[in-house]
Amino acid sequence: MVEETIDTEFTEKEETVEETIDEEKSKFDEKREETKERIDETKEKGKNIADNLLNDLSNSIDEFKESLKNMQKSADQRYADYKKTTVQTIDIDLIETSDIYYIKAAVPGVEKEDVSIEAGDNDITIETCFKPYIEEFEEEDEAEVIVSAIKSGKCVKTVRFENSIDLKNITAKFSNGVVIVTIPKLIIPKHKVNVE
């Protein structure tokens, strides 16, 4: 009988302990599930924040690129407008010997007929007009200028000499976009004046 009572008490205690363990396990599982849900929510919020941040950053970079592109176009347009209103110079080399000046002027892409040379007592002016590259395209090509660094428009170079020049004997030759101008110096012989 004592054994039966002990067995019964032990079984009841065992059942109570098992119930308590089951209850605690159930509470633990609920808490774990709640914690997992909170972690998943936090992860999702973090992911959304990161996605939004990346989208905002990407949009900002795209807007910045577009802004830079517009600034470049504006600067190029202003430079092109400036070039149209300003007379540019022609690149030359000037060589002097004891009795002749030589000028080599670079006029690439220009026809001989489009080069004008005028000489004064002690100066010479070379003038031409460079056509912009964009003008070589037809309207239906819908071409646009992205960069324009080559000279275009009216270009002039005036050279002044220390000595007077022999206007009648100046010569100029045109070949492959280069003009060679030969300018003899005017040698005025000294005249001895007699004193009376």
C-alpha positions in Angstrom: 0.0 0.0 0.0 2.7 2.4 0.9 4.3 1.4 -2.4 1.1 2.2 -4.2 0.8 5.5 -2.6 4.4 6.4 -3.4 3.9 5.2 -7.0 0.7 7.3 -7.3 2.4 10.4 -5.8 5.4 9.9 -8.0 3.2 9.5 -11.0 1.2 12.6 -10.1 4.4 14.6 -9.5 5.8 13.3 -12.7 2.6 14.4 -14.6 2.8 17.8 -12.9 6.4 18.2 -13.8 5.6 17.2 -17.4 2.7 19.6 -17.5 4.9 22.4 -16.2 7.6 21.5 -18.7 5.0 21.5 -21.5 3.6 24.8 -20.4 7.1 26.4 -20.1 8.1 24.9 -23.5 4.9 26.3 -25.0 5.6 29.8 -23.5 9.2 29.5 -24.8 8.0 28.6 -28.3 5.6 31.5 -28.3 8.3 33.9 -27.1 10.7 32.5 -29.7 8.1 32.9 -32.4 7.4 36.5 -31.3 11.1 37.3 -31.3 11.5 35.8 -34.7 8.7 37.9 -36.0 10.2 41.0 -34.5 13.6 40.2 -36.0 11.9 39.5 -39.4 10.1 42.8 -39.2 13.3 44.6 -38.3 15.1 42.9 -41.2 12.3 44.0 -43.5 12.4 47.6 -42.3 16.2 47.6 -42.6 15.9 46.2 -46.1 13.3 48.8 -47.1 15.5 51.6 -45.6 18.5 50.3 -47.5 16.6 49.9 -50.7 15.2 53.4 -50.3 18.6 54.8 -49.5 20.1 53.1 -52.6 17.3 54.3 -54.8 17.7 57.9 -53.5 21.5 57.7 -54.0 21.1 56.3 -57.5 18.6 59.0 -58.4 20.8 61.7 -56.9 23.8 60.4 -59.0 21.7 60.3 -62.1 20.4 63.8 -61.5 24.0 65.0 -60.8 25.2 63.4 -64.1 22.3 65.0 -66.0 23.1 68.3 -64.4 26.8 68.0 -65.4 25.8 67.1 -68.9 23.6 70.1 -69.1 26.3 72.4 -67.7 28.8 71.0 -70.3 26.3 71.6 -73.1 25.7 75.1 -71.8 29.4 75.8 -71.6 30.1 74.4 -75.0 27.2 76.5 -76.5 28.6 79.7 -74.8 32.1 78.9 -76.1 30.7 78.3 -79.6 28.8 81.6 -79.4 31.9 83.4 -78.1 34.0 81.9 -81.0 31.4 83.2 -83.5 31.6 86.8 -82.1 35.4 86.9 -81.7 38.0 87.1 -84.4 40.5 84.3 -83.8 44.1 84.4 -84.9 45.8 82.2 -87.5 48.8 80.2 -86.3 52.0 81.2 -88.0 55.8 80.8 -88.0 57.9 83.9 -88.7 61.5 83.7 -89.9 63.8 86.6 -90.7 67.0 86.7 -92.7 69.1 89.7 -93.5 66.9 90.8 -96.4 63.7 88.7 -96.3 60.9 87.8 -93.9 59.2 84.4 -94.3 55.8 83.6 -92.9 54.3 80.1 -92.8 50.6 80.2 -92.0 48.5 77.2 -91.1 45.1 77.3 -92.7 43.9 73.6 -92.8 40.7 72.8 -94.6 40.6 76.1 -96.4 40.7 76.6 -100.1 43.3 78.8 -101.8 40.5 81.2 -102.9 39.4 81.7 -99.3 42.8 83.1 -98.2 43.2 86.9 -98.4 46.6 88.7 -97.9 47.0 92.4 -97.7 50.3 94.3 -97.2 51.0 97.8 -95.9 54.3 99.8 -95.5 55.6 97.6 -92.6 52.8 95.1 -92.0 51.0 92.2 -93.6 47.5 90.7 -92.8 46.4 87.2 -93.6 42.7 86.5 -93.3 40.5 83.5 -93.9 37.3 81.8 -92.6 37.2 78.3 -91.2 33.9 76.5 -91.6 32.6 74.6 -88.5 32.7 70.8 -88.9 29.0 70.5 -88.1 28.2 72.3 -91.4 29.5 69.3 -93.3 26.5 67.3 -92.2 23.1 67.4 -93.8 20.1 68.7 -91.8 18.4 65.3 -92.0 21.4 63.7 -90.2 20.3 65.6 -87.0 23.9 66.0 -85.9 24.7 68.0 -82.8 28.0 69.4 -81.5 29.3 67.7 -78.4 32.8 69.3 -78.3 34.1 72.0 -80.6 37.7 72.9 -80.1 38.9 73.4 -83.7 38.9 77.0 -85.0 35.9 78.1 -86.9 34.7 81.5 -88.2 36.7 84.5 -89.3 40.4 84.3 -88.5 43.0 87.1 -89.0 46.7 87.5 -88.3 48.5 90.8 -88.7 52.3 90.9 -88.5 54.2 94.2 -88.0 57.8 94.4 -89.1 60.6 96.7 -87.9 61.7 97.4 -91.4 59.7 98.7 -94.3 58.8 95.9 -96.8 59.0 95.8 -100.6 55.3 95.6 -101.4 55.9 94.9 -105.2 57.9 91.8 -104.6 55.9 89.9 -102.0 54.9 86.4 -103.1 52.6 83.8 -101.6 52.3 80.1 -102.3 49.5 77.8 -101.1 49.9 74.0 -100.6 48.1 71.4 -98.4 46.5 74.0 -96.1 49.7 76.0 -95.6 50.5 79.4 -97.0 54.2 80.5 -97.4 54.6 84.2 -97.8 58.0 85.7 -98.8 58.4 89.3 -97.9 61.5 91.1 -99.1 62.7 94.0 -96.9 62.8 97.3 -98.5 66.5 98.2 -98.7 66.7 102.0 -99.2 70.2 102.9 -100.2 71.8 105.6 -98.2 72.3 108.8 -100.0 75.3 111.0 -99.2 74.4 114.6 -98.8 77.0 117.2 -99.6 77.3 120.0 -97.1 77.8 123.4 -98.8 
